[in-house]
Amino acid sequence: MSRTLKAQSVPHSLFLEVVPRQTNLERRPREYLRADEIEKLVVAAKASSAPVRNHALVLTSYRHGLRVGEAVELRWSQVDFSRSQIHINRLKNGKPGLHPIEGDELRLLRRLKAEVGESPWMFLSRLKLPLTPRGANMTVTQLGEVAGLEFPIHFHQLRHSCGFALANRGCDTRLIQDWLGHQNIQHTTRYTALTPQRFEGLWR
């Protein structure tokens, strides 16, 4: 067989131009959401097909700085309604913690508990099965689109948003470290390094 025939037998798809994948910086300007963007996400969650679950998924994950795996693994046995506390198990060798639950979140979790009934899992899919990490991430991404956010978002941005929100409140780096369950404080300083309070008064 001639070289010409061999070349003609090669699938045309092999000659298609490969489009390089966009970097995170090209897709979004930052890896956290501001307070007003979190509020838009909550509004979108309340108007979704699963309003209580999605509202609780966004609020609880944001308030407690949860990774997607930590969120979908939450069980009702971790919540103490009488003491308004939730036990957070961390992944990646993170430090577990006992967090207080604010009143609005506590009322929301009570509503969610009434919805899921006897299931030990906090977040369920439409099929009443435990929500998967992929399902939770897709939910947050879709809520971001509905909310009209200026760039595509993913679940882990809720955790980053928690860290930046606490830093902007002036919380101590060690306190943020314990809240997020970081073993290494270097993972926490990314939040305090960008807080605008550090630069106030430089030009006075």
mmCIF file of the C-alpha atoms, coordinates in Angstrom:
data_MODEL
# 
_entry.id   MODEL 
# 
loop_
_atom_site.group_PDB 
_atom_site.id 
_atom_site.type_symbol 
_atom_site.label_atom_id 
_atom_site.label_alt_id 
_atom_site.label_comp_id 
_atom_site.label_asym_id 
_atom_site.label_entity_id 
_atom_site.label_seq_id 
_atom_site.pdbx_PDB_ins_code 
_atom_site.Cartn_x 
_atom_site.Cartn_y 
_atom_site.Cartn_z 
_atom_site.occupancy 
_atom_site.B_iso_or_equiv 
_atom_site.pdbx_formal_charge 
_atom_site.auth_seq_id 
_atom_site.auth_comp_id 
_atom_site.auth_asym_id 
_atom_site.auth_atom_id 
_atom_site.pdbx_PDB_model_num 
ATOM 1   C CA . MET A 1 1   ? 0.000   0.000  0.000  1.00 0.00 ? 1   MET A CA 1 
ATOM 2   C CA . SER A 1 2   ? 1.344   3.430  -0.934 1.00 0.00 ? 2   SER A CA 1 
ATOM 3   C CA . ARG A 1 3   ? 2.055   6.194  1.533  1.00 0.00 ? 3   ARG A CA 1 
ATOM 4   C CA . THR A 1 4   ? -0.795  8.206  -0.023 1.00 0.00 ? 4   THR A CA 1 
ATOM 5   C CA . LEU A 1 5   ? -3.344  5.494  0.703  1.00 0.00 ? 5   LEU A CA 1 
ATOM 6   C CA . LYS A 1 6   ? -2.035  5.088  4.231  1.00 0.00 ? 6   LYS A CA 1 
ATOM 7   C CA . ALA A 1 7   ? -2.439  8.798  4.899  1.00 0.00 ? 7   ALA A CA 1 
ATOM 8   C CA . GLN A 1 8   ? -5.992  8.716  3.525  1.00 0.00 ? 8   GLN A CA 1 
ATOM 9   C CA . SER A 1 9   ? -6.907  5.896  5.905  1.00 0.00 ? 9   SER A CA 1 
ATOM 10  C CA . VAL A 1 10  ? -6.024  7.899  9.023  1.00 0.00 ? 10  VAL A CA 1 
ATOM 11  C CA . PRO A 1 11  ? -9.211  9.097  10.838 1.00 0.00 ? 11  PRO A CA 1 
ATOM 12  C CA . HIS A 1 12  ? -9.913  12.769 10.186 1.00 0.00 ? 12  HIS A CA 1 
ATOM 13  C CA . SER A 1 13  ? -10.463 13.354 13.936 1.00 0.00 ? 13  SER A CA 1 
ATOM 14  C CA . LEU A 1 14  ? -6.730  12.940 14.546 1.00 0.00 ? 14  LEU A CA 1 
ATOM 15  C CA . PHE A 1 15  ? -6.081  16.120 12.589 1.00 0.00 ? 15  PHE A CA 1 
ATOM 16  C CA . LEU A 1 16  ? -8.518  18.274 14.586 1.00 0.00 ? 16  LEU A CA 1 
ATOM 17  C CA . GLU A 1 17  ? -6.908  21.125 16.476 1.00 0.00 ? 17  GLU A CA 1 
ATOM 18  C CA . VAL A 1 18  ? -6.602  20.512 20.209 1.00 0.00 ? 18  VAL A CA 1 
ATOM 19  C CA . VAL A 1 19  ? -8.013  23.459 22.150 1.00 0.00 ? 19  VAL A CA 1 
ATOM 20  C CA . PRO A 1 20  ? -5.973  24.082 25.335 1.00 0.00 ? 20  PRO A CA 1 
ATOM 21  C CA . ARG A 1 21  ? -7.926  23.859 28.572 1.00 0.00 ? 21  ARG A CA 1 
ATOM 22  C CA . GLN A 1 22  ? -8.536  27.165 30.340 1.00 0.00 ? 22  GLN A CA 1 
ATOM 23  C CA . THR A 1 23  ? -6.718  27.782 33.596 1.00 0.00 ? 23  THR A CA 1 
ATOM 24  C CA . ASN A 1 24  ? -8.664  28.659 36.748 1.00 0.00 ? 24  ASN A CA 1 
ATOM 25  C CA . LEU A 1 25  ? -7.506  32.268 36.462 1.00 0.00 ? 25  LEU A CA 1 
ATOM 26  C CA . GLU A 1 26  ? -8.817  32.447 32.902 1.00 0.00 ? 26  GLU A CA 1 
ATOM 27  C CA . ARG A 1 27  ? -12.207 31.031 33.934 1.00 0.00 ? 27  ARG A CA 1 
ATOM 28  C CA . ARG A 1 28  ? -12.693 33.117 37.087 1.00 0.00 ? 28  ARG A CA 1 
ATOM 29  C CA . PRO A 1 29  ? -10.950 36.179 38.561 1.00 0.00 ? 29  PRO A CA 1 
ATOM 30  C CA . ARG A 1 30  ? -10.801 34.778 42.117 1.00 0.00 ? 30  ARG A CA 1 
ATOM 31  C CA . GLU A 1 31  ? -11.406 31.582 44.050 1.00 0.00 ? 31  GLU A CA 1 
ATOM 32  C CA . TYR A 1 32  ? -13.794 33.007 46.655 1.00 0.00 ? 32  TYR A CA 1 
ATOM 33  C CA . LEU A 1 33  ? -17.172 34.734 46.718 1.00 0.00 ? 33  LEU A CA 1 
ATOM 34  C CA . ARG A 1 34  ? -18.021 38.027 48.374 1.00 0.00 ? 34  ARG A CA 1 
ATOM 35  C CA . ALA A 1 35  ? -20.817 38.273 50.934 1.00 0.00 ? 35  ALA A CA 1 
ATOM 36  C CA . ASP A 1 36  ? -23.226 39.743 48.356 1.00 0.00 ? 36  ASP A CA 1 
ATOM 37  C CA . GLU A 1 37  ? -22.496 36.848 45.979 1.00 0.00 ? 37  GLU A CA 1 
ATOM 38  C CA . ILE A 1 38  ? -23.142 34.299 48.720 1.00 0.00 ? 38  ILE A CA 1 
ATOM 39  C CA . GLU A 1 39  ? -26.477 36.018 49.342 1.00 0.00 ? 39  GLU A CA 1 
ATOM 40  C CA . LYS A 1 40  ? -27.352 35.743 45.628 1.00 0.00 ? 40  LYS A CA 1 
ATOM 41  C CA . LEU A 1 41  ? -26.480 32.048 45.802 1.00 0.00 ? 41  LEU A CA 1 
ATOM 42  C CA . VAL A 1 42  ? -28.787 31.615 48.808 1.00 0.00 ? 42  VAL A CA 1 
ATOM 43  C CA . VAL A 1 43  ? -31.623 33.383 46.965 1.00 0.00 ? 43  VAL A CA 1 
ATOM 44  C CA . ALA A 1 44  ? -31.142 31.041 43.987 1.00 0.00 ? 44  ALA A CA 1 
ATOM 45  C CA . ALA A 1 45  ? -31.136 28.032 46.328 1.00 0.00 ? 45  ALA A CA 1 
ATOM 46  C CA . LYS A 1 46  ? -34.419 29.109 47.929 1.00 0.00 ? 46  LYS A CA 1 
ATOM 47  C CA . ALA A 1 47  ? -36.030 29.304 44.482 1.00 0.00 ? 47  ALA A CA 1 
ATOM 48  C CA . SER A 1 48  ? -34.675 25.940 43.276 1.00 0.00 ? 48  SER A CA 1 
ATOM 49  C CA . SER A 1 49  ? -36.466 22.610 42.929 1.00 0.00 ? 49  SER A CA 1 
ATOM 50  C CA . ALA A 1 50  ? -35.069 21.492 46.319 1.00 0.00 ? 50  ALA A CA 1 
ATOM 51  C CA . PRO A 1 51  ? -35.155 24.794 48.249 1.00 0.00 ? 51  PRO A CA 1 
ATOM 52  C CA . VAL A 1 52  ? -34.574 23.562 51.794 1.00 0.00 ? 52  VAL A CA 1 
ATOM 53  C CA . ARG A 1 53  ? -31.815 21.093 50.905 1.00 0.00 ? 53  ARG A CA 1 
ATOM 54  C CA . ASN A 1 54  ? -29.987 23.485 48.584 1.00 0.00 ? 54  ASN A CA 1 
ATOM 55  C CA . HIS A 1 55  ? -30.279 26.401 51.003 1.00 0.00 ? 55  HIS A CA 1 
ATOM 56  C CA . ALA A 1 56  ? -28.883 24.240 53.797 1.00 0.00 ? 56  ALA A CA 1 
ATOM 57  C CA . LEU A 1 57  ? -26.145 22.854 51.544 1.00 0.00 ? 57  LEU A CA 1 
ATOM 58  C CA . VAL A 1 58  ? -24.921 26.343 50.642 1.00 0.00 ? 58  VAL A CA 1 
ATOM 59  C CA . LEU A 1 59  ? -25.304 27.918 54.081 1.00 0.00 ? 59  LEU A CA 1 
ATOM 60  C CA . THR A 1 60  ? -23.840 25.063 56.138 1.00 0.00 ? 60  THR A CA 1 
ATOM 61  C CA . SER A 1 61  ? -20.916 24.529 53.759 1.00 0.00 ? 61  SER A CA 1 
ATOM 62  C CA . TYR A 1 62  ? -20.146 28.250 53.708 1.00 0.00 ? 62  TYR A CA 1 
ATOM 63  C CA . ARG A 1 63  ? -20.502 28.866 57.455 1.00 0.00 ? 63  ARG A CA 1 
ATOM 64  C CA . HIS A 1 64  ? -18.359 25.881 58.441 1.00 0.00 ? 64  HIS A CA 1 
ATOM 65  C CA . GLY A 1 65  ? -15.903 25.974 55.541 1.00 0.00 ? 65  GLY A CA 1 
ATOM 66  C CA . LEU A 1 66  ? -16.709 22.481 54.303 1.00 0.00 ? 66  LEU A CA 1 
ATOM 67  C CA . ARG A 1 67  ? -15.062 20.604 51.488 1.00 0.00 ? 67  ARG A CA 1 
ATOM 68  C CA . VAL A 1 68  ? -17.538 18.851 49.217 1.00 0.00 ? 68  VAL A CA 1 
ATOM 69  C CA . GLY A 1 69  ? -16.595 15.442 50.682 1.00 0.00 ? 69  GLY A CA 1 
ATOM 70  C CA . GLU A 1 70  ? -17.159 16.737 54.203 1.00 0.00 ? 70  GLU A CA 1 
ATOM 71  C CA . ALA A 1 71  ? -20.564 18.143 53.273 1.00 0.00 ? 71  ALA A CA 1 
ATOM 72  C CA . VAL A 1 72  ? -21.984 15.025 51.659 1.00 0.00 ? 72  VAL A CA 1 
ATOM 73  C CA . GLU A 1 73  ? -20.725 12.879 54.544 1.00 0.00 ? 73  GLU A CA 1 
ATOM 74  C CA . LEU A 1 74  ? -22.670 14.876 57.152 1.00 0.00 ? 74  LEU A CA 1 
ATOM 75  C CA . ARG A 1 75  ? -25.041 12.783 59.274 1.00 0.00 ? 75  ARG A CA 1 
ATOM 76  C CA . TRP A 1 76  ? -27.715 13.877 61.700 1.00 0.00 ? 76  TRP A CA 1 
ATOM 77  C CA . SER A 1 77  ? -25.808 12.179 64.517 1.00 0.00 ? 77  SER A CA 1 
ATOM 78  C CA . GLN A 1 78  ? -23.253 15.000 64.166 1.00 0.00 ? 78  GLN A CA 1 
ATOM 79  C CA . VAL A 1 79  ? -25.865 17.647 65.009 1.00 0.00 ? 79  VAL A CA 1 
ATOM 80  C CA . ASP A 1 80  ? -26.839 18.428 68.602 1.00 0.00 ? 80  ASP A CA 1 
ATOM 81  C CA . PHE A 1 81  ? -30.020 20.464 68.282 1.00 0.00 ? 81  PHE A CA 1 
ATOM 82  C CA . SER A 1 82  ? -30.365 20.965 72.031 1.00 0.00 ? 82  SER A CA 1 
ATOM 83  C CA . ARG A 1 83  ? -26.920 22.593 72.306 1.00 0.00 ? 83  ARG A CA 1 
ATOM 84  C CA . SER A 1 84  ? -26.939 24.205 68.830 1.00 0.00 ? 84  SER A CA 1 
ATOM 85  C CA . GLN A 1 85  ? -23.696 22.465 67.848 1.00 0.00 ? 85  GLN A CA 1 
ATOM 86  C CA . ILE A 1 86  ? -22.401 20.451 64.917 1.00 0.00 ? 86  ILE A CA 1 
ATOM 87  C CA . HIS A 1 87  ? -19.395 18.128 64.881 1.00 0.00 ? 87  HIS A CA 1 
ATOM 88  C CA . ILE A 1 88  ? -17.268 18.612 61.773 1.00 0.00 ? 88  ILE A CA 1 
ATOM 89  C CA . ASN A 1 89  ? -15.135 15.712 60.540 1.00 0.00 ? 89  ASN A CA 1 
ATOM 90  C CA . ARG A 1 90  ? -12.335 16.952 58.306 1.00 0.00 ? 90  ARG A CA 1 
ATOM 91  C CA . LEU A 1 91  ? -10.719 15.272 55.323 1.00 0.00 ? 91  LEU A CA 1 
ATOM 92  C CA . LYS A 1 92  ? -7.040  15.472 54.282 1.00 0.00 ? 92  LYS A CA 1 
ATOM 93  C CA . ASN A 1 93  ? -5.903  14.795 57.858 1.00 0.00 ? 93  ASN A CA 1 
ATOM 94  C CA . GLY A 1 94  ? -7.650  17.968 58.990 1.00 0.00 ? 94  GLY A CA 1 
ATOM 95  C CA . LYS A 1 95  ? -8.486  18.610 62.626 1.00 0.00 ? 95  LYS A CA 1 
ATOM 96  C CA . PRO A 1 96  ? -12.114 17.836 63.566 1.00 0.00 ? 96  PRO A CA 1 
ATOM 97  C CA . GLY A 1 97  ? -14.037 20.511 65.422 1.00 0.00 ? 97  GLY A CA 1 
ATOM 98  C CA . LEU A 1 98  ? -17.231 21.223 67.330 1.00 0.00 ? 98  LEU A CA 1 
ATOM 99  C CA . HIS A 1 99  ? -18.863 24.307 65.833 1.00 0.00 ? 99  HIS A CA 1 
ATOM 100 C CA . PRO A 1 100 ? -21.747 26.388 67.172 1.00 0.00 ? 100 PRO A CA 1 
ATOM 101 C CA . ILE A 1 101 ? -24.805 26.716 64.931 1.00 0.00 ? 101 ILE A CA 1 
ATOM 102 C CA . GLU A 1 102 ? -26.415 30.131 64.565 1.00 0.00 ? 102 GLU A CA 1 
ATOM 103 C CA . GLY A 1 103 ? -30.172 30.499 64.948 1.00 0.00 ? 103 GLY A CA 1 
ATOM 104 C CA . ASP A 1 104 ? -31.044 30.860 61.251 1.00 0.00 ? 104 ASP A CA 1 
ATOM 105 C CA . GLU A 1 105 ? -28.995 27.799 60.351 1.00 0.00 ? 105 GLU A CA 1 
ATOM 106 C CA . LEU A 1 106 ? -30.448 25.802 63.240 1.00 0.00 ? 106 LEU A CA 1 
ATOM 107 C CA . ARG A 1 107 ? -34.024 26.535 62.097 1.00 0.00 ? 107 ARG A CA 1 
ATOM 108 C CA . LEU A 1 108 ? -33.082 25.600 58.534 1.00 0.00 ? 108 LEU A CA 1 
ATOM 109 C CA . LEU A 1 109 ? -31.574 22.289 59.636 1.00 0.00 ? 109 LEU A CA 1 
ATOM 110 C CA . ARG A 1 110 ? -34.706 21.468 61.622 1.00 0.00 ? 110 ARG A CA 1 
ATOM 111 C CA . ARG A 1 111 ? -36.752 21.964 58.451 1.00 0.00 ? 111 ARG A CA 1 
ATOM 112 C CA . LEU A 1 112 ? -34.348 19.767 56.506 1.00 0.00 ? 112 LEU A CA 1 
ATOM 113 C CA . LYS A 1 113 ? -34.491 17.068 59.188 1.00 0.00 ? 113 LYS A CA 1 
ATOM 114 C CA . ALA A 1 114 ? -38.273 17.000 58.880 1.00 0.00 ? 114 ALA A CA 1 
ATOM 115 C CA . GLU A 1 115 ? -37.943 16.557 55.110 1.00 0.00 ? 115 GLU A CA 1 
ATOM 116 C CA . VAL A 1 116 ? -35.446 13.685 55.090 1.00 0.00 ? 116 VAL A CA 1 
ATOM 117 C CA . GLY A 1 117 ? -37.316 11.727 57.755 1.00 0.00 ? 117 GLY A CA 1 
ATOM 118 C CA . GLU A 1 118 ? -35.522 8.645  59.054 1.00 0.00 ? 118 GLU A CA 1 
ATOM 119 C CA . SER A 1 119 ? -32.453 8.911  56.827 1.00 0.00 ? 119 SER A CA 1 
ATOM 120 C CA . PRO A 1 120 ? -29.203 9.222  58.791 1.00 0.00 ? 120 PRO A CA 1 
ATOM 121 C CA . TRP A 1 121 ? -27.747 11.409 56.024 1.00 0.00 ? 121 TRP A CA 1 
ATOM 122 C CA . MET A 1 122 ? -28.233 15.164 55.987 1.00 0.00 ? 122 MET A CA 1 
ATOM 123 C CA . PHE A 1 123 ? -28.175 15.763 52.240 1.00 0.00 ? 123 PHE A CA 1 
ATOM 124 C CA . LEU A 1 124 ? -30.123 13.457 49.941 1.00 0.00 ? 124 LEU A CA 1 
ATOM 125 C CA . SER A 1 125 ? -30.589 13.266 46.187 1.00 0.00 ? 125 SER A CA 1 
ATOM 126 C CA . ARG A 1 126 ? -33.960 13.202 44.441 1.00 0.00 ? 126 ARG A CA 1 
ATOM 127 C CA . LEU A 1 127 ? -33.830 9.421  44.713 1.00 0.00 ? 127 LEU A CA 1 
ATOM 128 C CA . LYS A 1 128 ? -33.504 9.749  48.513 1.00 0.00 ? 128 LYS A CA 1 
ATOM 129 C CA . LEU A 1 129 ? -29.927 8.455  48.366 1.00 0.00 ? 129 LEU A CA 1 
ATOM 130 C CA . PRO A 1 130 ? -26.932 10.222 49.925 1.00 0.00 ? 130 PRO A CA 1 
ATOM 131 C CA . LEU A 1 131 ? -25.874 13.128 47.747 1.00 0.00 ? 131 LEU A CA 1 
ATOM 132 C CA . THR A 1 132 ? -22.596 12.448 45.936 1.00 0.00 ? 132 THR A CA 1 
ATOM 133 C CA . PRO A 1 133 ? -19.673 14.902 45.678 1.00 0.00 ? 133 PRO A CA 1 
ATOM 134 C CA . ARG A 1 134 ? -20.362 15.227 41.956 1.00 0.00 ? 134 ARG A CA 1 
ATOM 135 C CA . GLY A 1 135 ? -24.036 15.949 42.607 1.00 0.00 ? 135 GLY A CA 1 
ATOM 136 C CA . ALA A 1 136 ? -23.231 18.566 45.252 1.00 0.00 ? 136 ALA A CA 1 
ATOM 137 C CA . ASN A 1 137 ? -20.681 20.285 43.012 1.00 0.00 ? 137 ASN A CA 1 
ATOM 138 C CA . MET A 1 138 ? -23.102 20.338 40.075 1.00 0.00 ? 138 MET A CA 1 
ATOM 139 C CA . THR A 1 139 ? -25.792 21.810 42.322 1.00 0.00 ? 139 THR A CA 1 
ATOM 140 C CA . VAL A 1 140 ? -23.584 24.700 43.437 1.00 0.00 ? 140 VAL A CA 1 
ATOM 141 C CA . THR A 1 141 ? -22.389 25.361 39.877 1.00 0.00 ? 141 THR A CA 1 
ATOM 142 C CA . GLN A 1 142 ? -25.973 25.462 38.588 1.00 0.00 ? 142 GLN A CA 1 
ATOM 143 C CA . LEU A 1 143 ? -27.063 27.736 41.439 1.00 0.00 ? 143 LEU A CA 1 
ATOM 144 C CA . GLY A 1 144 ? -24.250 30.106 40.490 1.00 0.00 ? 144 GLY A CA 1 
ATOM 145 C CA . GLU A 1 145 ? -25.593 30.246 36.933 1.00 0.00 ? 145 GLU A CA 1 
ATOM 146 C CA . VAL A 1 146 ? -29.146 30.891 38.133 1.00 0.00 ? 146 VAL A CA 1 
ATOM 147 C CA . ALA A 1 147 ? -27.862 33.555 40.531 1.00 0.00 ? 147 ALA A CA 1 
ATOM 148 C CA . GLY A 1 148 ? -26.296 35.375 37.580 1.00 0.00 ? 148 GLY A CA 1 
ATOM 149 C CA . LEU A 1 149 ? -22.784 35.393 39.014 1.00 0.00 ? 149 LEU A CA 1 
ATOM 150 C CA . GLU A 1 150 ? -20.212 36.843 36.635 1.00 0.00 ? 150 GLU A CA 1 
ATOM 151 C CA . PHE A 1 151 ? -18.069 33.691 36.457 1.00 0.00 ? 151 PHE A CA 1 
ATOM 152 C CA . PRO A 1 152 ? -18.574 29.919 36.834 1.00 0.00 ? 152 PRO A CA 1 
ATOM 153 C CA . ILE A 1 153 ? -18.233 28.673 40.397 1.00 0.00 ? 153 ILE A CA 1 
ATOM 154 C CA . HIS A 1 154 ? -17.496 25.343 42.054 1.00 0.00 ? 154 HIS A CA 1 
ATOM 155 C CA . PHE A 1 155 ? -18.193 23.901 45.492 1.00 0.00 ? 155 PHE A CA 1 
ATOM 156 C CA . HIS A 1 156 ? -14.753 24.482 47.023 1.00 0.00 ? 156 HIS A CA 1 
ATOM 157 C CA . GLN A 1 157 ? -15.223 28.210 46.626 1.00 0.00 ? 157 GLN A CA 1 
ATOM 158 C CA . LEU A 1 158 ? -17.658 28.060 49.550 1.00 0.00 ? 158 LEU A CA 1 
ATOM 159 C CA . ARG A 1 159 ? -14.775 26.931 51.786 1.00 0.00 ? 159 ARG A CA 1 
ATOM 160 C CA . HIS A 1 160 ? -12.486 29.668 50.477 1.00 0.00 ? 160 HIS A CA 1 
ATOM 161 C CA . SER A 1 161 ? -15.281 32.199 50.944 1.00 0.00 ? 161 SER A CA 1 
ATOM 162 C CA . CYS A 1 162 ? -15.578 31.191 54.593 1.00 0.00 ? 162 CYS A CA 1 
ATOM 163 C CA . GLY A 1 163 ? -11.859 31.761 55.170 1.00 0.00 ? 163 GLY A CA 1 
ATOM 164 C CA . PHE A 1 164 ? -11.861 35.173 53.501 1.00 0.00 ? 164 PHE A CA 1 
ATOM 165 C CA . ALA A 1 165 ? -15.039 36.253 55.319 1.00 0.00 ? 165 ALA A CA 1 
ATOM 166 C CA . LEU A 1 166 ? -13.511 35.400 58.700 1.00 0.00 ? 166 LEU A CA 1 
ATOM 167 C CA . ALA A 1 167 ? -10.272 37.175 57.782 1.00 0.00 ? 167 ALA A CA 1 
ATOM 168 C CA . ASN A 1 168 ? -12.192 40.288 56.748 1.00 0.00 ? 168 ASN A CA 1 
ATOM 169 C CA . ARG A 1 169 ? -13.969 40.221 60.111 1.00 0.00 ? 169 ARG A CA 1 
ATOM 170 C CA . GLY A 1 170 ? -10.558 40.561 61.719 1.00 0.00 ? 170 GLY A CA 1 
ATOM 171 C CA . CYS A 1 171 ? -10.433 37.035 63.128 1.00 0.00 ? 171 CYS A CA 1 
ATOM 172 C CA . ASP A 1 172 ? -7.062  35.792 64.347 1.00 0.00 ? 172 ASP A CA 1 
ATOM 173 C CA . THR A 1 173 ? -5.184  33.503 61.963 1.00 0.00 ? 173 THR A CA 1 
ATOM 174 C CA . ARG A 1 174 ? -5.014  30.731 64.579 1.00 0.00 ? 174 ARG A CA 1 
ATOM 175 C CA . LEU A 1 175 ? -8.771  30.938 65.084 1.00 0.00 ? 175 LEU A CA 1 
ATOM 176 C CA . ILE A 1 176 ? -9.403  30.635 61.353 1.00 0.00 ? 176 ILE A CA 1 
ATOM 177 C CA . GLN A 1 177 ? -6.971  27.711 61.249 1.00 0.00 ? 177 GLN A CA 1 
ATOM 178 C CA . ASP A 1 178 ? -8.929  25.866 63.926 1.00 0.00 ? 178 ASP A CA 1 
ATOM 179 C CA . TRP A 1 179 ? -12.281 26.698 62.336 1.00 0.00 ? 179 TRP A CA 1 
ATOM 180 C CA . LEU A 1 180 ? -11.214 25.329 58.946 1.00 0.00 ? 180 LEU A CA 1 
ATOM 181 C CA . GLY A 1 181 ? -9.358  22.398 60.499 1.00 0.00 ? 181 GLY A CA 1 
ATOM 182 C CA . HIS A 1 182 ? -5.997  23.149 58.892 1.00 0.00 ? 182 HIS A CA 1 
ATOM 183 C CA . GLN A 1 183 ? -3.060  21.185 60.277 1.00 0.00 ? 183 GLN A CA 1 
ATOM 184 C CA . ASN A 1 184 ? -0.582  23.643 58.745 1.00 0.00 ? 184 ASN A CA 1 
ATOM 185 C CA . ILE A 1 185 ? -1.125  27.349 59.385 1.00 0.00 ? 185 ILE A CA 1 
ATOM 186 C CA . GLN A 1 186 ? 0.464   28.147 56.010 1.00 0.00 ? 186 GLN A CA 1 
ATOM 187 C CA . HIS A 1 187 ? -2.767  26.928 54.430 1.00 0.00 ? 187 HIS A CA 1 
ATOM 188 C CA . THR A 1 188 ? -4.621  29.557 56.468 1.00 0.00 ? 188 THR A CA 1 
ATOM 189 C CA . THR A 1 189 ? -2.433  32.574 55.783 1.00 0.00 ? 189 THR A CA 1 
ATOM 190 C CA . ARG A 1 190 ? -3.707  32.755 52.184 1.00 0.00 ? 190 ARG A CA 1 
ATOM 191 C CA . TYR A 1 191 ? -6.878  34.294 53.625 1.00 0.00 ? 191 TYR A CA 1 
ATOM 192 C CA . THR A 1 192 ? -5.322  36.783 56.026 1.00 0.00 ? 192 THR A CA 1 
ATOM 193 C CA . ALA A 1 193 ? -2.738  37.803 53.405 1.00 0.00 ? 193 ALA A CA 1 
ATOM 194 C CA . LEU A 1 194 ? -5.448  39.319 51.194 1.00 0.00 ? 194 LEU A CA 1 
ATOM 195 C CA . THR A 1 195 ? -7.552  41.060 53.811 1.00 0.00 ? 195 THR A CA 1 
ATOM 196 C CA . PRO A 1 196 ? -7.686  44.818 53.058 1.00 0.00 ? 196 PRO A CA 1 
ATOM 197 C CA . GLN A 1 197 ? -7.308  45.739 56.751 1.00 0.00 ? 197 GLN A CA 1 
ATOM 198 C CA . ARG A 1 198 ? -3.585  44.914 56.487 1.00 0.00 ? 198 ARG A CA 1 
ATOM 199 C CA . PHE A 1 199 ? -3.056  47.872 54.168 1.00 0.00 ? 199 PHE A CA 1 
ATOM 200 C CA . GLU A 1 200 ? -5.237  50.486 55.819 1.00 0.00 ? 200 GLU A CA 1 
ATOM 201 C CA . GLY A 1 201 ? -3.380  53.686 56.676 1.00 0.00 ? 201 GLY A CA 1 
ATOM 202 C CA . LEU A 1 202 ? -0.371  53.036 54.441 1.00 0.00 ? 202 LEU A CA 1 
ATOM 203 C CA . TRP A 1 203 ? -0.791  56.373 52.650 1.00 0.00 ? 203 TRP A CA 1 
ATOM 204 C CA . ARG A 1 204 ? -1.756  58.541 55.622 1.00 0.00 ? 204 ARG A CA 1 
# 
